[in-house]
Amino acid sequence: MAIRTAEAEWKGNLREGQGTMKLGSGAFEGRYSFPSRFAEGAGTNPEELIGAAHAGCFSMALSAGLSKAGFTPTRIHTTAKVHLEQVGEGFQITRIELQTDAQVPGIDAATFEQQADNAKKNCPVSKALAGPQVTLKAKLS
């Protein structure tokens, strides 16, 4: 099976330092810092990348499940909100909210909800992130 890589480099202390993260494929490279992670500073952060990975994985898993059930989605758009909160002396990802909006001809709402819930439970990123609570709001349009 495939092995994917990514890397990060940090220079300096926690508050004034800065770093870069990049994907092994070269598709993304971005700067990150204390303000971009814990405030609203410019740059990316690990949680944002986790959110992108989760939204992408979920969308593909939902498409696969729908296709296996005989439905061909024309569009699946998913947003992931990753909550980073202070817990005790440190920080923790406490919750990930997935919100998906899909166009799937010929499917009823109950079947769609079942397929969305199955994708939430079984996409590889959901399984890898089993620690935080993962919620889902699925909308058929």
C-alpha positions in Angstrom: 0.0 0.0 0.0 1.0 3.6 -0.3 3.1 5.4 2.2 2.6 9.2 2.3 5.1 11.7 3.7 5.1 15.2 5.0 7.6 17.2 6.9 7.9 20.2 9.2 10.7 22.4 10.4 10.5 24.8 13.3 13.1 27.5 14.1 13.2 29.4 17.4 11.3 29.3 20.6 7.5 28.6 20.8 6.1 32.2 20.8 8.5 34.0 18.5 9.7 31.1 16.3 8.3 30.1 12.9 8.2 27.0 10.8 7.3 25.5 7.5 5.3 22.4 6.7 5.2 20.7 3.3 3.7 17.6 1.7 6.0 15.0 0.2 4.1 15.3 -3.1 5.0 19.0 -3.4 1.4 20.0 -3.7 1.5 22.2 -0.6 4.1 24.1 1.4 3.2 26.7 4.0 4.5 28.7 6.9 3.2 28.4 10.4 3.7 30.2 13.7 2.4 30.5 17.2 -0.1 33.2 16.0 -1.3 31.1 13.1 -1.9 28.2 15.4 -3.3 29.8 18.6 -4.7 33.1 17.3 -5.6 34.5 13.9 -2.1 35.0 12.5 -1.1 34.5 8.8 -0.1 31.1 7.8 -1.4 27.6 8.3 -1.3 25.2 11.2 -1.4 21.4 11.9 -5.1 21.5 12.8 -6.1 23.1 9.5 -4.2 20.4 7.6 -5.9 17.7 9.7 -9.2 19.3 8.8 -8.4 19.3 5.0 -7.3 15.6 5.2 -10.5 14.6 7.1 -12.8 16.5 4.8 -11.1 15.0 1.7 -11.1 11.5 3.1 -14.7 11.7 4.2 -15.9 13.0 0.8 -14.1 10.1 -1.0 -15.5 7.5 1.5 -19.0 8.9 1.0 -18.7 8.8 -2.7 -17.4 5.2 -2.5 -20.3 4.1 -0.3 -22.9 5.8 -2.4 -21.5 4.2 -5.5 -21.4 0.8 -4.0 -25.1 1.3 -3.0 -26.0 2.1 -6.6 -26.0 5.9 -6.4 -23.7 8.3 -8.4 -23.1 11.5 -6.6 -22.6 14.6 -8.8 -21.1 16.7 -6.0 -19.9 16.2 -2.4 -18.6 19.3 -0.5 -17.4 18.8 3.0 -16.1 21.3 5.6 -14.2 20.2 8.7 -14.0 22.4 11.8 -11.2 21.3 14.0 -11.4 22.5 17.6 -8.1 23.1 19.4 -8.7 23.9 23.1 -6.6 24.3 26.2 -7.1 21.3 28.4 -5.2 21.5 31.7 -1.7 22.6 31.0 -1.7 21.7 27.3 -3.8 21.8 24.2 -5.9 19.1 22.6 -8.1 18.6 19.6 -11.4 18.1 21.4 -13.8 17.9 18.5 -14.0 17.8 14.7 -17.3 18.9 13.1 -17.8 17.6 9.6 -20.5 19.3 7.5 -21.2 17.9 4.1 -23.6 19.0 1.3 -24.1 16.5 -1.5 -26.0 16.2 -4.7 -27.0 12.6 -5.3 -29.7 11.9 -7.9 -32.4 9.3 -6.9 -31.5 8.9 -3.2 -33.8 9.4 -0.3 -32.8 11.3 2.8 -32.7 8.3 5.1 -30.4 6.3 2.8 -28.2 9.3 2.4 -27.9 9.8 6.2 -27.0 6.2 6.6 -24.3 6.4 3.9 -22.9 9.6 5.4 -22.7 8.1 8.9 -21.0 5.0 7.6 -18.4 7.2 5.8 -17.8 9.2 9.0 -17.2 6.0 11.0 -15.1 4.2 8.4 -12.9 6.7 6.4 -9.3 6.0 7.2 -8.7 9.5 8.6 -11.7 9.2 11.0 -10.3 5.9 12.2 -6.9 7.5 12.7 -8.5 10.4 14.7 -10.7 8.2 16.8 -9.6 10.2 20.0 -11.6 13.4 19.4 -15.4 13.4 19.0 -16.3 13.6 15.3 -19.7 14.9 14.5 -21.4 15.2 11.2 -24.1 17.4 9.6 -25.1 15.9 6.2 -27.4 17.7 3.8 -28.8 16.4 0.6 -29.4 19.2 -1.9 
